[in-house]
Amino acid sequence: MMKRLLLFLFSYYFIKNIAYYLTNTIYMYRHVSKKYINDYEDDDYEDDDEKDEKDEKDEKDKKDEKKKEEKYEEKYINKFIKLENKYIFSDKELELEKVKYLEYYNNELETIKDEIINAEIVLNELNDNLNYLTNENQDDSILSRYAINLVKQDIGFAKAKIENIKLKTPDEKELHKLSREFIIDERMKKFINKFIIEYTPLGNVLMVYNHNNGSFDYYSDVLIPYRYLEVVARKYVITFDCRPVYINMTEELQNMNETSNEESKPTNEESKLTNEETKTTNEEPVIPNEEVKPPPPKVKIFAKFKTYNKEAGTGHVSIAPPPKNSIPQNRITSKTNEQSIPCKVKEKSNKYSYKGKFANFSFIQKINRKQIDKKYATTYAEYKKRISQKK
């Protein structure tokens, strides 16, 4: 019996401790561990948010640095380079080009016909003069013969002129060029109603292209320098796709450098002359009984003061500035230096004309009533004719 009691007590105590240990572990797992895990996860989330904020700040700082590094003068350059330096015509414009070409061709043929008619009229007049001279002046005098010969020469020239005119044909290349220029002019005239507004570092600018003057007209409340106007004109060209209007100064400078290098290169004749001159200079002639020349005089280093820099009677140098009348008039001016230095001048450049402030620009287009309603274009006589026709 004692053994059974002892075993029961031992087993009870052992099971009780195990149950206590298990309950503690489960409690710790459920409550304490979850709290630590959540705290740890919150810390991780906080770290991730901070990293994201830092990354955003770094990106903003990089963008701001790039904006600061990029000059305003270099704006829109990448888009501008991609543009083609030519006009692309629509189907309507191509049809109009054909019509204008035929019109110019027919006009050219009519002018040739008119020239032939005028030349034939002159030839008939000369023939009449020749008949008059031969019939009236029957005497064989020197003057009559001379006059008849002159008329015959003129008749020969007139016939040759008629033959040359008949060989004439309209120049197709020139006519195509004229018809193309006509379409371009008609298109560019419409640009007077197209404008852009650009914000520059100094202020807003409104720009319009004026095809009649071949310049960019701009409006602004502030004085805008040329380098900023170049950027605004670049934007205008990109928005309205008119690249040939804009003159790229970098290309112009490159062309100038190429032309200057070609001009500076000596020709074959010039190179031969220079080689002969160098040979003659290198070959020193031997002169018998050559006298030894004395050495050149030494140049004095110390300066000599003018009379106005010395005080009267003492010889001390005065620090006061010289009087106006004592300054020499024959000075070397900057013009002489400018003439000696070759300067490069740009043949082409963009033109900009200031038209006033923003208030001077009218955003509302003026209506041409004559184009809209034909009644405004009629005269009083035409009006009376219409009334009489109705009656």
JOQUITA-V353943 format. One record per backbone hydrogen bond with DSSP energy under -1.0 kcal/mol. CO is the residue of the C=O (numbers start at 1). NH is the residue of the N-H. If there is no record, write none. Layout:
BEGIN
co: [CO	CO]
nh: [NH	NH]
END
This chain:
BEGIN
co: [1	2	3	4	5	6	7	8	9	10	11	12	13	14	15	16	17	18	19	20	21	22	23	24	25	26	27	28	31	32	33	34	35	36	37	38	39	40	41	42	43	44	45	46	47	48	49	50	51	52	53	54	55	56	57	58	59	60	61	62	63	64	65	66	72	74	76	77	78	84	90	91	92	93	94	95	96	97	98	99	100	101	102	103	104	105	106	107	108	109	110	111	112	113	114	115	116	117	118	119	120	121	122	123	124	125	126	127	128	129	130	131	132	133	136	139	141	142	143	144	145	146	147	148	149	150	151	152	153	154	155	156	157	158	159	160	161	162	163	171	172	173	174	175	176	177	178	179	180	181	182	183	184	185	188	190	191	196	198	203	205	206	207	208	210	210	215	216	217	218	219	225	226	228	229	230	231	232	233	234	235	236	237	242	243	248	249	250	251	252	253	254	255	256	257	258	259	260	261	267	268	269	270	271	272	273	274	275	276	277	278	279	282	306	307	309	311	316	324	329	334	335	336	337	351	353	356	357	358	368	369	379	380	381	382	383	384	385	386	387]
nh: [5	6	7	8	9	10	11	12	13	14	15	16	17	18	19	20	21	22	23	24	25	26	27	28	29	30	31	33	35	36	37	38	39	40	41	42	43	44	45	46	47	48	49	50	51	52	53	54	55	56	57	58	59	60	61	62	63	64	65	66	67	68	69	70	75	77	80	81	82	86	94	95	96	97	98	99	100	101	102	103	104	105	106	107	108	109	110	111	112	113	114	115	116	117	118	119	120	121	122	123	124	125	126	127	128	129	130	131	132	133	134	135	136	137	138	141	145	146	147	148	149	150	151	152	153	154	155	156	157	158	159	160	161	162	163	164	165	166	167	175	176	177	178	179	180	181	182	183	184	185	186	187	188	189	191	193	194	207	205	200	198	219	196	217	214	215	210	353	208	355	206	229	230	232	233	234	235	236	237	238	239	240	242	245	246	252	253	254	255	256	257	258	259	260	261	262	263	264	265	271	272	273	274	275	276	277	278	279	280	281	282	283	284	309	310	318	315	311	327	331	338	339	340	341	216	218	220	360	361	372	373	383	384	385	386	387	388	389	390	391]
END
